[in-house]
């Protein structure tokens, strides 16, 4: 199926109008119901269309990012703080140091712009999830295995407002403006990097501030659903330190704010009806809420008697509910036309997506991505991987077409560091229940942002040029 786009969805005038309205609503004296104020956006949208179109186009095509150098004499202590204070327990991947020597500086305007776009995208994601719950016939086209499709049909208890909806959108600066490569819809990582890392790095510079704390947003959402003293299970692959660090950070944060925390593997939970119970020795008993950092597609590899299917139709506040898997698939754009939804921001910001077989062999401006790939691995970006690996990926994509997708390649604009080095940046924006909740960025010397990329704190300037 061909992915449709809406020509006016991302036009400069439409974008200017949306951002303007969002900004006006933040003004204490603005009242949209007032007729004078209500006319103002229409007047300005006309002005944007007739007089500011060129200016808007120019601004949208120039994402403003600056790399700051962590002072050399302070880097060793900074790295130590990142590891022990910011829960970065995997600072090295093979021979690659993943703690960047830089900080990524963005303007308040860029922060507002990306937050606005992420919130719009988030609401569209939740609309798509609800539509997909009623269109079971589309699940095969999205690459779901039979083991996943069957429990998806049992999610009778799913209600958008009952659960905590966490996701992360990965933005890239390109020669056409901001573009997204994906949404990390199911179990997004980078929570401590978004919440603590900017505070650690911010102590080294002046006239900067950290963005939102995603852990605080998650805590607030749980507070709306569970009283203090409730027991929350943090589900993850307990043998992996890089997964445990995420859950340890969040669990510690919740514990400090009055919640009882339990760290558990998926099969440490037993289900009775729609209720969850811990079977961990010495920690037995009922569970009141769940935070899952175990990818849903991995559940199918667990023993059948672990009763992992209970996660799909539970009666507990969950972050994230298994419904998130519906929009985790990179093949989602292939079924957009069947959803009958208005999703202009997705159609504008995500590059064109097609079936792998629809792309002629040898096309270098198309990349192949695994439908359920994570951390950027398995993506065929020419120049970022060996030719042998690229050919291998393309063959796999054509052979196992329902497990892959083809996406038009955007031209990532590298950001220059003070020492002259250039890095490609991926700027993740978290949302919780549809509201922007923090920034998480990674840097790579190649256009593929994968497990070898460096974690970099995102700082927001206070409107002055001198931050050193």
Beta strands, then each sheet from edge to edge (+ up, - down):
strand 1: 65-69
strand 2: 92-93
strand 3: 96-97
strand 4: 99-106
strand 5: 166-174
strand 6: 177-184
strand 7: 208-210
strand 8: 231-236
strand 9: 260-264
strand 10: 269-272
strand 11: 275-278
strand 12: 285-287
strand 13: 289-293
strand 14: 317-319
strand 15: 353-354
strand 16: 366-370
strand 17: 404-408
strand 18: 415-416
strand 19: 422-432
strand 20: 435-444
strand 21: 454-461
sheet 1: 1+ 4- 21- 7+
sheet 2: 1+ 4- 21- 20+ 19- 5+ 6-
sheet 3: 1+ 4- 21- 20+ 19- 18+
sheet 4: 2+ 3-
sheet 5: 9+ 8+ 13+ 14+
sheet 6: 10+ 11- 12+
sheet 7: 15+ 17- 16+
end
